[in-house]
Amino acid sequence: MHKRKEVKGTVTSNKMDKTVVVTAIRTTRHPKYGKVIKLKKKYYAHTDENNLKVGDEVTIMETRPLSKLKRWRVLTS
């Protein structure tokens, strides 16, 4: 059985019902120039309670498709 992916990020929007937008920032080196750059990615994550606020640090885990865009769910807040 495969281990599901986990990502740490910050809640950037909580305006939807039972859904939050989590922005994860990771650093990597540019392939040609070697400069360290930050890459941002947004994830739509499911949460049963609507108790998360913008700026909260959360861990999300990959799950089955829950809607058109939601493929993640919130583990910890």
Biopython code that builds the backbone (N, CA, C, O; Angstrom):
import numpy as np
from Bio.PDB.StructureBuilder import StructureBuilder

atoms = [
    (1, "MET", "N", (0.845, -1.177, 0.000)),
    (1, "MET", "CA", (0.000, 0.000, 0.000)),
    (1, "MET", "C", (0.888, 1.237, 0.000)),
    (1, "MET", "O", (1.889, 1.288, 0.714)),
    (2, "HIS", "N", (0.519, 2.237, -0.804)),
    (2, "HIS", "CA", (1.327, 3.439, -0.934)),
    (2, "HIS", "C", (1.012, 4.432, 0.174)),
    (2, "HIS", "O", (-0.131, 4.562, 0.614)),
    (3, "LYS", "N", (2.054, 5.127, 0.613)),
    (3, "LYS", "CA", (1.860, 6.194, 1.589)),
    (3, "LYS", "C", (1.373, 7.437, 0.859)),
    (3, "LYS", "O", (1.908, 7.803, -0.187)),
    (4, "ARG", "N", (0.360, 8.077, 1.414)),
    (4, "ARG", "CA", (-0.188, 9.262, 0.770)),
    (4, "ARG", "C", (0.705, 10.474, 1.022)),
    (4, "ARG", "O", (1.367, 10.566, 2.055)),
    (5, "LYS", "N", (0.716, 11.393, 0.075)),
    (5, "LYS", "CA", (1.545, 12.591, 0.187)),
    (5, "LYS", "C", (0.993, 13.518, 1.259)),
    (5, "LYS", "O", (-0.219, 13.627, 1.440)),
    (6, "GLU", "N", (1.898, 14.181, 1.966)),
    (6, "GLU", "CA", (1.532, 15.185, 2.948)),
    (6, "GLU", "C", (2.284, 16.466, 2.636)),
    (6, "GLU", "O", (3.458, 16.435, 2.267)),
    (7, "VAL", "N", (1.601, 17.593, 2.787)),
    (7, "VAL", "CA", (2.177, 18.898, 2.491)),
    (7, "VAL", "C", (1.830, 19.839, 3.640)),
    (7, "VAL", "O", (0.715, 19.816, 4.159)),
    (8, "LYS", "N", (2.808, 20.675, 4.034)),
    (8, "LYS", "CA", (2.567, 21.698, 5.048)),
    (8, "LYS", "C", (2.411, 23.037, 4.351)),
    (8, "LYS", "O", (3.136, 23.344, 3.405)),
    (9, "GLY", "N", (1.456, 23.834, 4.827)),
    (9, "GLY", "CA", (1.229, 25.125, 4.207)),
    (9, "GLY", "C", (0.421, 26.045, 5.098)),
    (9, "GLY", "O", (0.157, 25.743, 6.262)),
    (10, "THR", "N", (0.034, 27.173, 4.527)),
    (10, "THR", "CA", (-0.697, 28.211, 5.242)),
    (10, "THR", "C", (-2.062, 28.407, 4.602)),
    (10, "THR", "O", (-2.182, 28.430, 3.377)),
    (11, "VAL", "N", (-3.090, 28.546, 5.428)),
    (11, "VAL", "CA", (-4.435, 28.798, 4.924)),
    (11, "VAL", "C", (-4.478, 30.215, 4.351)),
    (11, "VAL", "O", (-4.149, 31.178, 5.044)),
    (12, "THR", "N", (-4.885, 30.339, 3.081)),
    (12, "THR", "CA", (-4.963, 31.654, 2.447)),
    (12, "THR", "C", (-6.406, 32.077, 2.173)),
    (12, "THR", "O", (-6.652, 33.252, 1.899)),
    (13, "SER", "N", (-7.362, 31.156, 2.240)),
    (13, "SER", "CA", (-8.766, 31.516, 2.062)),
    (13, "SER", "C", (-9.636, 30.490, 2.782)),
    (13, "SER", "O", (-9.372, 29.289, 2.732)),
    (14, "ASN", "N", (-10.683, 30.986, 3.455)),
    (14, "ASN", "CA", (-11.627, 30.099, 4.142)),
    (14, "ASN", "C", (-13.061, 30.511, 3.856)),
    (14, "ASN", "O", (-13.948, 30.286, 4.679)),
    (15, "LYS", "N", (-13.296, 31.112, 2.698)),
    (15, "LYS", "CA", (-14.618, 31.655, 2.383)),
    (15, "LYS", "C", (-15.616, 30.609, 1.907)),
    (15, "LYS", "O", (-16.815, 30.882, 1.869)),
    (16, "MET", "N", (-15.149, 29.419, 1.544)),
    (16, "MET", "CA", (-16.055, 28.376, 1.071)),
    (16, "MET", "C", (-16.521, 27.510, 2.235)),
    (16, "MET", "O", (-15.904, 27.509, 3.300)),
    (17, "ASP", "N", (-17.599, 26.781, 2.033)),
    (17, "ASP", "CA", (-18.127, 25.898, 3.063)),
    (17, "ASP", "C", (-17.362, 24.584, 3.046)),
    (17, "ASP", "O", (-17.325, 23.891, 2.030)),
    (18, "LYS", "N", (-16.750, 24.244, 4.179)),
    (18, "LYS", "CA", (-15.991, 22.998, 4.360)),
    (18, "LYS", "C", (-14.800, 22.871, 3.413)),
    (18, "LYS", "O", (-14.342, 21.761, 3.141)),
    (19, "THR", "N", (-14.299, 23.989, 2.914)),
    (19, "THR", "CA", (-13.137, 23.984, 2.024)),
    (19, "THR", "C", (-12.232, 25.147, 2.388)),
    (19, "THR", "O", (-12.705, 26.252, 2.655)),
    (20, "VAL", "N", (-10.933, 24.897, 2.398)),
    (20, "VAL", "CA", (-9.954, 25.960, 2.585)),
    (20, "VAL", "C", (-8.942, 25.888, 1.456)),
    (20, "VAL", "O", (-8.715, 24.826, 0.876)),
    (21, "VAL", "N", (-8.333, 27.032, 1.148)),
    (21, "VAL", "CA", (-7.259, 27.080, 0.176)),
    (21, "VAL", "C", (-5.960, 27.157, 0.959)),
    (21, "VAL", "O", (-5.773, 28.054, 1.780)),
    (22, "VAL", "N", (-5.059, 26.210, 0.701)),
    (22, "VAL", "CA", (-3.780, 26.144, 1.396)),
    (22, "VAL", "C", (-2.678, 26.447, 0.393)),
    (22, "VAL", "O", (-2.620, 25.835, -0.674)),
    (23, "THR", "N", (-1.801, 27.391, 0.733)),
    (23, "THR", "CA", (-0.661, 27.722, -0.117)),
    (23, "THR", "C", (0.586, 27.118, 0.499)),
    (23, "THR", "O", (0.922, 27.390, 1.652)),
    (24, "ALA", "N", (1.268, 26.292, -0.288)),
    (24, "ALA", "CA", (2.508, 25.662, 0.148)),
    (24, "ALA", "C", (3.668, 26.297, -0.609)),
    (24, "ALA", "O", (3.624, 26.439, -1.831)),
    (25, "ILE", "N", (4.703, 26.675, 0.131)),
    (25, "ILE", "CA", (5.887, 27.276, -0.474)),
    (25, "ILE", "C", (7.043, 26.305, -0.309)),
    (25, "ILE", "O", (7.302, 25.811, 0.788)),
    (26, "ARG", "N", (7.737, 26.035, -1.415)),
    (26, "ARG", "CA", (8.920, 25.187, -1.347)),
    (26, "ARG", "C", (10.065, 25.896, -2.049)),
    (26, "ARG", "O", (9.857, 26.705, -2.953)),
    (27, "THR", "N", (11.265, 25.582, -1.622)),
    (27, "THR", "CA", (12.441, 26.196, -2.235)),
    (27, "THR", "C", (13.158, 25.160, -3.080)),
    (27, "THR", "O", (13.222, 23.983, -2.723)),
    (28, "THR", "N", (13.694, 25.607, -4.199)),
    (28, "THR", "CA", (14.442, 24.738, -5.084)),
    (28, "THR", "C", (15.493, 25.579, -5.802)),
    (28, "THR", "O", (15.435, 26.809, -5.779)),
    (29, "ARG", "N", (16.423, 24.929, -6.420)),
    (29, "ARG", "CA", (17.452, 25.639, -7.169)),
    (29, "ARG", "C", (17.053, 25.741, -8.632)),
    (29, "ARG", "O", (16.492, 24.807, -9.205)),
    (30, "HIS", "N", (17.348, 26.882, -9.222)),
    (30, "HIS", "CA", (17.100, 27.061, -10.645)),
    (30, "HIS", "C", (18.004, 26.099, -11.405)),
    (30, "HIS", "O", (19.188, 25.998, -11.083)),
    (31, "PRO", "N", (17.476, 25.380, -12.414)),
    (31, "PRO", "CA", (18.271, 24.347, -13.076)),
    (31, "PRO", "C", (19.502, 24.881, -13.809)),
    (31, "PRO", "O", (20.521, 24.194, -13.890)),
    (32, "LYS", "N", (19.417, 26.091, -14.337)),
    (32, "LYS", "CA", (20.555, 26.622, -15.096)),
    (32, "LYS", "C", (21.459, 27.518, -14.259)),
    (32, "LYS", "O", (22.683, 27.396, -14.308)),
    (33, "TYR", "N", (20.852, 28.420, -13.490)),
    (33, "TYR", "CA", (21.638, 29.444, -12.811)),
    (33, "TYR", "C", (21.973, 29.117, -11.363)),
    (33, "TYR", "O", (22.856, 29.745, -10.779)),
    (34, "GLY", "N", (21.282, 28.146, -10.777)),
    (34, "GLY", "CA", (21.633, 27.707, -9.432)),
    (34, "GLY", "C", (21.094, 28.576, -8.308)),
    (34, "GLY", "O", (21.328, 28.275, -7.138)),
    (35, "LYS", "N", (20.380, 29.645, -8.631)),
    (35, "LYS", "CA", (19.823, 30.509, -7.595)),
    (35, "LYS", "C", (18.685, 29.794, -6.878)),
    (35, "LYS", "O", (17.892, 29.093, -7.508)),
    (36, "VAL", "N", (18.603, 29.972, -5.557)),
    (36, "VAL", "CA", (17.515, 29.383, -4.786)),
    (36, "VAL", "C", (16.271, 30.231, -4.999)),
    (36, "VAL", "O", (16.283, 31.437, -4.754)),
    (37, "ILE", "N", (15.192, 29.595, -5.460)),
    (37, "ILE", "CA", (13.942, 30.300, -5.734)),
    (37, "ILE", "C", (12.810, 29.649, -4.930)),
    (37, "ILE", "O", (12.868, 28.471, -4.577)),
    (38, "LYS", "N", (11.778, 30.460, -4.653)),
    (38, "LYS", "CA", (10.603, 29.964, -3.937)),
    (38, "LYS", "C", (9.503, 29.679, -4.947)),
    (38, "LYS", "O", (9.236, 30.493, -5.831)),
    (39, "LEU", "N", (8.870, 28.530, -4.814)),
    (39, "LEU", "CA", (7.759, 28.157, -5.671)),
    (39, "LEU", "C", (6.509, 28.013, -4.798)),
    (39, "LEU", "O", (6.542, 27.352, -3.760)),
    (40, "LYS", "N", (5.405, 28.639, -5.231)),
    (40, "LYS", "CA", (4.149, 28.558, -4.495)),
    (40, "LYS", "C", (3.166, 27.689, -5.263)),
    (40, "LYS", "O", (3.137, 27.698, -6.494)),
    (41, "LYS", "N", (2.358, 26.934, -4.516)),
    (41, "LYS", "CA", (1.301, 26.153, -5.130)),
    (41, "LYS", "C", (0.083, 26.197, -4.215)),
    (41, "LYS", "O", (0.210, 26.113, -2.993)),
    (42, "LYS", "N", (-1.108, 26.330, -4.820)),
    (42, "LYS", "CA", (-2.347, 26.375, -4.056)),
    (42, "LYS", "C", (-3.036, 25.012, -4.113)),
    (42, "LYS", "O", (-3.097, 24.374, -5.164)),
    (43, "TYR", "N", (-3.547, 24.585, -2.975)),
    (43, "TYR", "CA", (-4.296, 23.344, -2.875)),
    (43, "TYR", "C", (-5.657, 23.640, -2.275)),
    (43, "TYR", "O", (-5.763, 24.431, -1.338)),
    (44, "TYR", "N", (-6.703, 23.011, -2.806)),
    (44, "TYR", "CA", (-8.030, 23.075, -2.219)),
    (44, "TYR", "C", (-8.167, 21.869, -1.304)),
    (44, "TYR", "O", (-8.013, 20.732, -1.749)),
    (45, "ALA", "N", (-8.454, 22.107, -0.028)),
    (45, "ALA", "CA", (-8.485, 21.030, 0.952)),
    (45, "ALA", "C", (-9.818, 21.014, 1.689)),
    (45, "ALA", "O", (-10.414, 22.058, 1.953)),
    (46, "HIS", "N", (-10.270, 19.812, 2.013)),
    (46, "HIS", "CA", (-11.540, 19.610, 2.711)),
    (46, "HIS", "C", (-11.319, 19.648, 4.217)),
    (46, "HIS", "O", (-10.348, 19.087, 4.725)),
    (47, "THR", "N", (-12.219, 20.308, 4.918)),
    (47, "THR", "CA", (-12.227, 20.297, 6.374)),
    (47, "THR", "C", (-13.672, 20.187, 6.848)),
    (47, "THR", "O", (-14.551, 20.879, 6.334)),
    (48, "ASP", "N", (-13.920, 19.315, 7.830)),
    (48, "ASP", "CA", (-15.291, 19.127, 8.308)),
    (48, "ASP", "C", (-15.774, 20.311, 9.136)),
    (48, "ASP", "O", (-16.917, 20.745, 8.992)),
    (49, "GLU", "N", (-14.907, 20.836, 10.002)),
    (49, "GLU", "CA", (-15.284, 21.998, 10.799)),
    (49, "GLU", "C", (-14.774, 23.250, 10.098)),
    (49, "GLU", "O", (-13.678, 23.263, 9.538)),
    (50, "ASN", "N", (-15.577, 24.289, 10.138)),
    (50, "ASN", "CA", (-15.168, 25.562, 9.537)),
    (50, "ASN", "C", (-14.497, 26.436, 10.589)),
    (50, "ASN", "O", (-14.920, 27.569, 10.822)),
    (51, "ASN", "N", (-13.438, 25.906, 11.234)),
    (51, "ASN", "CA", (-12.809, 26.633, 12.333)),
    (51, "ASN", "C", (-11.425, 27.164, 11.969)),
    (51, "ASN", "O", (-10.745, 27.711, 12.837)),
    (52, "LEU", "N", (-10.986, 27.024, 10.728)),
    (52, "LEU", "CA", (-9.667, 27.497, 10.338)),
    (52, "LEU", "C", (-9.737, 28.949, 9.894)),
    (52, "LEU", "O", (-10.690, 29.377, 9.242)),
    (53, "LYS", "N", (-8.701, 29.697, 10.265)),
    (53, "LYS", "CA", (-8.627, 31.108, 9.907)),
    (53, "LYS", "C", (-7.477, 31.324, 8.932)),
    (53, "LYS", "O", (-6.569, 30.499, 8.840)),
    (54, "VAL", "N", (-7.521, 32.430, 8.211)),
    (54, "VAL", "CA", (-6.453, 32.776, 7.284)),
    (54, "VAL", "C", (-5.171, 32.978, 8.087)),
    (54, "VAL", "O", (-5.163, 33.689, 9.092)),
    (55, "GLY", "N", (-4.093, 32.349, 7.635)),
    (55, "GLY", "CA", (-2.807, 32.450, 8.323)),
    (55, "GLY", "C", (-2.477, 31.244, 9.169)),
    (55, "GLY", "O", (-1.342, 31.122, 9.630)),
    (56, "ASP", "N", (-3.433, 30.333, 9.395)),
    (56, "ASP", "CA", (-3.159, 29.128, 10.188)),
    (56, "ASP", "C", (-2.226, 28.199, 9.426)),
    (56, "ASP", "O", (-2.354, 28.031, 8.214)),
    (57, "GLU", "N", (-1.279, 27.592, 10.154)),
    (57, "GLU", "CA", (-0.390, 26.587, 9.573)),
    (57, "GLU", "C", (-1.079, 25.233, 9.672)),
    (57, "GLU", "O", (-1.507, 24.837, 10.755)),
    (58, "VAL", "N", (-1.192, 24.521, 8.556)),
    (58, "VAL", "CA", (-1.877, 23.228, 8.534)),
    (58, "VAL", "C", (-1.052, 22.209, 7.764)),
    (58, "VAL", "O", (-0.167, 22.563, 6.984)),
    (59, "THR", "N", (-1.356, 20.948, 7.996)),
    (59, "THR", "CA", (-0.827, 19.839, 7.223)),
    (59, "THR", "C", (-1.983, 19.214, 6.468)),
    (59, "THR", "O", (-3.023, 18.922, 7.058)),
    (60, "ILE", "N", (-1.813, 19.006, 5.171)),
    (60, "ILE", "CA", (-2.861, 18.398, 4.359)),
    (60, "ILE", "C", (-2.361, 17.082, 3.786)),
    (60, "ILE", "O", (-1.161, 16.894, 3.584)),
    (61, "MET", "N", (-3.295, 16.172, 3.526)),
    (61, "MET", "CA", (-2.954, 14.855, 3.012)),
    (61, "MET", "C", (-3.770, 14.572, 1.754)),
    (61, "MET", "O", (-4.940, 14.942, 1.657)),
    (62, "GLU", "N", (-3.138, 13.918, 0.808)),
    (62, "GLU", "CA", (-3.788, 13.553, -0.443)),
    (62, "GLU", "C", (-4.907, 12.552, -0.171)),
    (62, "GLU", "O", (-4.775, 11.690, 0.699)),
    (63, "THR", "N", (-6.005, 12.665, -0.913)),
    (63, "THR", "CA", (-7.142, 11.765, -0.736)),
    (63, "THR", "C", (-7.842, 11.572, -2.079)),
    (63, "THR", "O", (-7.403, 12.106, -3.098)),
    (64, "ARG", "N", (-8.909, 10.822, -2.074)),
    (64, "ARG", "CA", (-9.655, 10.596, -3.311)),
    (64, "ARG", "C", (-10.292, 11.905, -3.764)),
    (64, "ARG", "O", (-10.437, 12.820, -2.953)),
    (65, "PRO", "N", (-10.673, 12.024, -5.022)),
    (65, "PRO", "CA", (-11.318, 13.262, -5.474)),
    (65, "PRO", "C", (-12.646, 13.497, -4.756)),
    (65, "PRO", "O", (-13.525, 12.635, -4.751)),
    (66, "LEU", "N", (-12.775, 14.677, -4.152)),
    (66, "LEU", "CA", (-13.986, 15.028, -3.427)),
    (66, "LEU", "C", (-14.877, 15.959, -4.237)),
    (66, "LEU", "O", (-16.086, 16.013, -4.011)),
    (67, "SER", "N", (-14.294, 16.690, -5.175)),
    (67, "SER", "CA", (-15.044, 17.557, -6.072)),
    (67, "SER", "C", (-14.151, 17.828, -7.279)),
    (67, "SER", "O", (-13.146, 17.148, -7.483)),
    (68, "LYS", "N", (-14.523, 18.818, -8.071)),
    (68, "LYS", "CA", (-13.751, 19.123, -9.271)),
    (68, "LYS", "C", (-12.302, 19.481, -8.946)),
    (68, "LYS", "O", (-11.391, 19.071, -9.665)),
    (69, "LEU", "N", (-12.079, 20.236, -7.879)),
    (69, "LEU", "CA", (-10.738, 20.700, -7.546)),
    (69, "LEU", "C", (-10.171, 20.108, -6.253)),
    (69, "LEU", "O", (-8.956, 20.127, -6.056)),
    (70, "LYS", "N", (-11.024, 19.584, -5.368)),
    (70, "LYS", "CA", (-10.546, 19.112, -4.062)),
    (70, "LYS", "C", (-10.003, 17.692, -4.148)),
    (70, "LYS", "O", (-10.735, 16.749, -4.451)),
    (71, "ARG", "N", (-8.698, 17.554, -3.875)),
    (71, "ARG", "CA", (-8.043, 16.242, -3.815)),
    (71, "ARG", "C", (-7.249, 16.088, -2.530)),
    (71, "ARG", "O", (-6.477, 15.139, -2.397)),
    (72, "TRP", "N", (-7.426, 17.013, -1.568)),
    (72, "TRP", "CA", (-6.667, 17.023, -0.324)),
    (72, "TRP", "C", (-7.618, 17.213, 0.842)),
    (72, "TRP", "O", (-8.718, 17.741, 0.674)),
    (73, "ARG", "N", (-7.193, 16.779, 2.035)),
    (73, "ARG", "CA", (-7.969, 17.047, 3.240)),
    (73, "ARG", "C", (-7.031, 17.481, 4.362)),
    (73, "ARG", "O", (-5.865, 17.088, 4.403)),
    (74, "VAL", "N", (-7.553, 18.285, 5.255)),
    (74, "VAL", "CA", (-6.764, 18.850, 6.332)),
    (74, "VAL", "C", (-6.558, 17.800, 7.415)),
    (74, "VAL", "O", (-7.517, 17.187, 7.884)),
    (75, "LEU", "N", (-5.296, 17.595, 7.813)),
    (75, "LEU", "CA", (-4.977, 16.669, 8.904)),
    (75, "LEU", "C", (-4.914, 17.396, 10.236)),
    (75, "LEU", "O", (-5.674, 17.085, 11.152)),
    (76, "THR", "N", (-4.008, 18.367, 10.349)),
    (76, "THR", "CA", (-3.827, 19.075, 11.591)),
    (76, "THR", "C", (-3.891, 20.561, 11.359)),
    (76, "THR", "O", (-3.640, 21.047, 10.256)),
    (77, "SER", "N", (-4.224, 21.270, 12.396)),
    (77, "SER", "CA", (-4.264, 22.720, 12.290)),
    (77, "SER", "C", (-3.416, 23.341, 13.376)),
    (77, "SER", "O", (-3.317, 24.565, 13.458)),
]
sb = StructureBuilder()
sb.init_structure("model")
sb.init_model(0)
sb.init_chain("A")
sb.init_seg("    ")
for serial, (resi, resn, name, xyz) in enumerate(atoms, 1):
    if name == "N":
        sb.init_residue(resn, " ", resi, " ")
    sb.init_atom(name, np.array(xyz, "f"), 0.0, 1.0, " ", f" {name:<3s}", serial, name[0])
structure = sb.get_structure()
